[in-house]
Amino acid sequence: MSDAEGTPTGEAPRLSTSSPGAPIWNNFISLAGLFIIVAAIILLLTFGLFTVISPSANPYIDIIGLMVLPGILVVGMVLTPLGLVLRRRKLLRADPTLKLRLGLPRIDLNDARQRKAVTVFLALTLLMLPVLGVSGYHGYHFTETSSFCGLTCHTVMEPQYAAYEQSPHARVPCAECHIGSGAGWFVKAKLSGVRQVLAVWLESYSKPIPSAITELRPARDTCEECHWPAKFFGSQLRTRVHFSPDEENTRREVRMMLKIGGADELLGRAEGIHWHMALERQIEYIAVDEGLQDVPWVRMTDHDGRQTVFRSDGRSHDEPPPAGIIRSVDCMDCHNRAAHLFRPPYESVDLFLDIGRIDPSLPFIKREAVALLTGKYADNDDAAARIRSGVKSFYEKEYPQIAASKAAAIENTITAIEDIYDHTFFPAMKVDWKTYPENVGHMYSAGCFRCHDGKHVSADGAQISSDCSVCHTFFNKVEDEESTYTEGSFTHSMNLFPHPTLRCEQCHTGGRLPLCRECHQSGEWLDQQGKERFEPRP
């Protein structure tokens, strides 16, 4: 007995098919695979649309758009035929004589069961589309955040992200500096992103990660979206605070006027530091090392096209330039650590002493903190344990009364020193403050002295000046006057004779100060009392 639609009474309606035999398509694994394929295609289209309309690109979005989603699509494409094979094997195991067919359904909406199935499918699809679209939208924008760039590959990017969080550019997204806008750099970022992801996946990346300065696009396309060298002018008053590694942690201020200068003479004299960025001239240099620290050749082109070459390698100016990396000076050649600065331990301890995170009344704390920070440790946990025991044992042994009366201050100091270590040393990536020298200034690395060393000479004998007054004006405190300063030359806290031309970074390495006797074998390094001014702990 049959009903009006031809279905035997008491049986559930079936999808009509074009040929007899047991169908193998209607199994859970194949259906799940088809669902995954549909979802992956929708997400790929969503991410592709966001990529096209996004004003900037992020190389790390390739992890989602070029690897994760295609991988999900491949999973679906594997599951679908796998389900067919397993279904076929199961049916033939039960009955080897059974005729099998793919059995794709022939949809007939007059069939009540098919109408119900189609209705459920459309309803689920309509629900899935907005869910996938919204999740894809938020997923895409999450991949553009700096936290995604810094935390997705945690071990690899930990040093850069830790430095970035404490930089003046901590609210500027990574992509705005590393990529910027435009189709050309968008494509380059995509290709670079794939290479970087594969390197992380295969663990073939170098430790430490090389500096990216030679791979970044010119600063005029990125930095100058916010900073405009042509409009820089005037000078800035800076006060540098230093603490001596002596028992009193003697505080000393160095006050100077930095001649910022600029290129637009309608706003101020074109002089000083940003004279290098004056738009009517071009400065090029050749570095013979990948870190751009050894610069034997410099060429300046004036607004009228006249060129002057300065060399420090002793070769004739008529000879070809040395082999190396040639660059036109832009912001990044000096501000090379604008968003990823690893402050030297010596400077970090000075800062923490000045703001009170390290108690300056603790005897020799400057010396002890720097010595402990620059020790050799297996990892951060080992460093934290040995820094804690080092500080405590020093005061318990040398100053037991202070260890008892200032226990809270010592505990806060230990926490501060550990914080400095965590933002300066990254053993897993072989990174510390010396890995990426900063070129702004010349205190702890050559910086300005890469060119302004007095050794770069032109064909007519002119030198690139090394005179401090080119960029600084110092103010020295008048004796017996509390707040009176007078303009003058820089005065060091120690008598540098016979080293008046010694460069700053040759002694100020960022770690402990070297002992004079480490270089000198005679007694010429002693003062009138036969002692060194400071005796840093080895």
Stockholm file with secondary structure:
# STOCKHOLM 1.0

chainA/1-538         MSDAEGTPTGEAPRLSTSSPGAPIWNNFISLAGLFIIVAAIILLLTFGLFTVISPSANPYIDIIGLMVLPGILVVGMVLTPLGLVLRRRKLLRADPTLKLRLGLPRIDLNDARQRKAVTVFLALTLLMLPVLGVSGYHGYHFTETSSFCGLTCHTVMEPQYAAYEQSPHARVPCAECHIGSGAGWFVKAKLSGVRQVLAVWLESYSKPIPSAITELRPARDTCEECHWPAKFFGSQLRTRVHFSPDEENTRREVRMMLKIGGADELLGRAEGIHWHMALERQIEYIAVDEGLQDVPWVRMTDHDGRQTVFRSDGRSHDEPPPAGIIRSVDCMDCHNRAAHLFRPPYESVDLFLDIGRIDPSLPFIKREAVALLTGKYADNDDAAARIRSGVKSFYEKEYPQIAASKAAAIENTITAIEDIYDHTFFPAMKVDWKTYPENVGHMYSAGCFRCHDGKHVSADGAQISSDCSVCHTFFNKVEDEESTYTEGSFTHSMNLFPHPTLRCEQCHTGGRLPLCRECHQSGEWLDQQGKERFEPRP
#=GR chainA/1-538 SS CBCTTSCBTTSCCCCCCSSCSEECSCSHHHHHHHHHHHHHHHHHHHHHHHHHHCSSCCGGGHIIIIIIHHHHHHHHHHHHHHHHHHHHHHHHHHCTTCCEECCCCCCCTTSHHHHHHHHHHHHHHHHHHHHHHHHHHHHHHHHTSHHHHHHTTHHHHHHHHHHHHTSTTTTSCHHHHHTCSSHHHHHHHHHHHHHHHHHHHTTCCCSSCCCCTTTSCCGGGTGGGTCCGGGCCSEEEEEEEEECSSTTCCEEEEEEEEECCCSCTTTSCSCSGGGGGCTTCEEEEEESSTTSCCCCEEEEECTTSCEEEEESSSCCTTSCCCSSEEEECCHHHHCTTSSCCCCCHHHHHHHHHHHTSSCTTSTTHHHHHHHHHTSCCSSHHHHHHHHHHHHHHHHHHHCHHHHHHTHHHHHHHHHHHHHHHHTTCBGGGTBCTTTSCCCSSSSSSCGGGGTCSSCCBCTTSCBCCCCGGGTEEEEEECTTCTTCEEEECCCCSSCCTTCTTCCGGGTCCSSSCCCGGGTCCSGGGSCTTSSCSCCCCC
#=GC SS_cons         CBCTTSCBTTSCCCCCCSSCSEECSCSHHHHHHHHHHHHHHHHHHHHHHHHHHCSSCCGGGHIIIIIIHHHHHHHHHHHHHHHHHHHHHHHHHHCTTCCEECCCCCCCTTSHHHHHHHHHHHHHHHHHHHHHHHHHHHHHHHHTSHHHHHHTTHHHHHHHHHHHHTSTTTTSCHHHHHTCSSHHHHHHHHHHHHHHHHHHHTTCCCSSCCCCTTTSCCGGGTGGGTCCGGGCCSEEEEEEEEECSSTTCCEEEEEEEEECCCSCTTTSCSCSGGGGGCTTCEEEEEESSTTSCCCCEEEEECTTSCEEEEESSSCCTTSCCCSSEEEECCHHHHCTTSSCCCCCHHHHHHHHHHHTSSCTTSTTHHHHHHHHHTSCCSSHHHHHHHHHHHHHHHHHHHCHHHHHHTHHHHHHHHHHHHHHHHTTCBGGGTBCTTTSCCCSSSSSSCGGGGTCSSCCBCTTSCBCCCCGGGTEEEEEECTTCTTCEEEECCCCSSCCTTCTTCCGGGTCCSSSCCCGGGTCCSGGGSCTTSSCSCCCCC
//
